[in-house]
Amino acid sequence: MISAKQVNELREKTGAGMMDCKKALTACNGDIEASIDWLREKGISKAAKKADRIAAEGLANIFIDGNKASILEVNCETDFVTRNQEFVDMVNTIGNAILTVDSVKSNDDVLNIVVDGKSISELITDKTAKIGEKLSLRRAELVNKSDDESFGSYLHMGGKIASLVVVKGASEDVAKDVAMQAAAMRPLYLNSSEVPAEILEKEKEVLKEQAINEGKPEDIAEKMVLGRISKYYKENCLVDQEFVKDSSMDIKTYVKNNGGEVVSMIRYEVGEGMEHRNENLADEVAKQLGN
């Protein structure tokens, strides 16, 4: 019986995918060193060698089929690869494959999906070796809606930003407006109830300290915090944001005026929060040309 600990150890040593590591360990009766050789013999090591590279470029995309939608981000090392048709096709294959399952709770759920006899993990490994850059699935979600709900989706900058919203009771046009808002205005949360308690408390501490530094007494400073927290919500919560198409109302009011309410929001921005490569364009072009 191959344990999760063994699989993780082999992944750390080789950078190969989880399923590849499990196959190697099974074939080699759990022997780590023999499994490393097995991966090399299968050509997977070529992809594994790229595992420690920085891959913060890539594409985000959205796929919709009836009441199901998938949103995903797949990373590569350089912006050149995002225009490589094989990379684009791979992203499309993964996105559509997600629509064939009932739920996605983790990346491993996606990587284990089999398309044309090959797992998504194997597909990424093969493309990594062929394209010559580290490729990885960073994140993905499957969203289900009911018949009285509408998907709103929007891609910006050729897939650098993807936003997917679900709106209940309003049209797809309204839902798309909300998705465009999410893409443009970078809300961190759908509404105030989604703001984590620790984040909110930290924000209140900062705002109170700011008021005290402005010379306000502590009791006045605490009252000022309430007003400033409201401003925080308006900046960071989608439904409280000023509607970019009509500044006289917020998103919640706009959707309500059209007979609906916003149910959920997912926004992916490629590479956000990741370490980026420090390499100039000339070096990048030279590397792509093999110089």
Buried (B, 14 or more C-beta within 10 A) or exposed (E): EBEEEBBEBBBEBBBBBBBBBBBBBEBBEBBBEBBBEBBBEBEBBBBBBBBEEBBBBBBBBBBBEEEBBBBBBBBBBBBBBBEBEEBBEBBEBBBBBBBEBEEBEEBBBBBBBBBEEEBBBBBBBBBBBBBBBBBBBBBBBBBEBEEEBBBBBBBBEEBBBBBBBBBBBBBEEBBBBBBBBBBBBBBEBBBBEBBEEEBBEEBBEEBBEBBBEEEBEEEEBBEBBEEBBEEBBBBBBBBBBBBEEEEEBBBBBBBBEBEBBBBBBBBBBBBEEEEEBEEEEEEBEEBEEEE
